Amino acid sequence: MTIDELLTKYRAFDSKVDCGKAFERLMKNFLLTYPEYQGKFSDVWLWNDFPFKNELGTVDLGIDIVCKTVDGEFLAVQCKFYAETTPITKSAVDTFLATSSKTFNGQKFSVRL
């Protein structure tokens, strides 16, 4: 199945929540297997599996995936599965931006653009 076929299948889901979760799993797999990223991360977690998530709060913080680099840096990732023509606005990522500046386990997320 091509990526375009897979994304079309996701868009046909009845539930936006199920669609979003499937897309997050796809992105986690992408970060673990895409040649450009292989060997850069020691761990990649979906948010619910991140060992320090409770230190950051229990509400939806906008973080979908956390990557730990081989150098020990933590990167927060937000996945947006919007229509190709939908712009991503600042208000859509405000909570993510605020949360990714918080401290957990004596660490902070590194900023990468």
SVG drawing of the C-alpha trace seen along z (x, -y; Angstrom):
<svg xmlns="http://www.w3.org/2000/svg" viewBox="-18 -32 43 34">
<polyline fill="none" stroke="black" stroke-width="0.4" points="0.0,0.0 1.4,-3.4 1.4,-6.3 -1.3,-8.1 -3.5,-5.0 -2.9,-4.7 -3.7,-8.4 -6.9,-8.1 -7.9,-5.1 -7.3,-7.1 -9.4,-10.0 -12.3,-7.5 -12.4,-6.6 -15.7,-7.4 -13.9,-8.7 -11.4,-11.6 -9.9,-10.3 -9.2,-6.9 -7.8,-8.6 -5.5,-10.8 -4.3,-7.8 -3.6,-5.8 -1.7,-8.8 0.4,-9.1 1.4,-5.4 2.3,-5.9 4.5,-8.9 6.2,-7.0 7.0,-4.2 8.3,-6.7 10.6,-8.2 11.9,-4.8 12.4,-3.4 12.9,-6.3 16.6,-6.2 17.2,-9.9 16.2,-9.2 17.6,-5.7 20.2,-5.8 19.3,-9.3 16.9,-8.2 17.4,-5.8 13.7,-5.8 10.4,-7.0 7.3,-7.0 3.7,-7.7 2.6,-10.3 0.6,-7.8 3.8,-5.6 6.2,-8.4 7.6,-7.6 7.5,-11.2 4.1,-12.3 2.6,-12.5 5.1,-15.1 3.9,-17.4 0.1,-17.0 -2.7,-14.7 -4.7,-16.8 -4.1,-16.9 -1.0,-18.9 -0.6,-18.7 2.4,-16.4 1.8,-13.2 5.2,-11.7 8.4,-12.1 11.8,-11.2 15.0,-10.7 18.1,-11.3 21.2,-9.1 22.7,-12.2 20.0,-12.2 18.0,-15.2 14.2,-14.9 12.1,-16.2 8.4,-16.8 6.4,-16.1 2.9,-17.2 1.1,-15.4 -1.5,-17.3 -3.5,-15.2 -5.3,-18.1 -6.5,-18.3 -3.6,-19.3 -5.2,-22.7 -5.8,-23.5 -3.2,-25.9 -1.9,-25.2 -2.4,-28.2 -0.6,-29.4 -3.7,-28.8 -3.7,-25.1 -0.2,-24.6 -0.3,-27.0 -0.7,-24.3 2.1,-22.2 4.4,-25.2 3.7,-26.0 4.1,-22.4 7.3,-21.8 9.0,-24.5 8.2,-22.7 10.7,-20.7 10.3,-16.9 12.7,-14.6 15.1,-17.5 15.1,-17.8 13.6,-20.0 12.6,-19.4 15.1,-20.6 13.8,-22.9 14.2,-22.0 12.5,-23.6"/>
</svg>
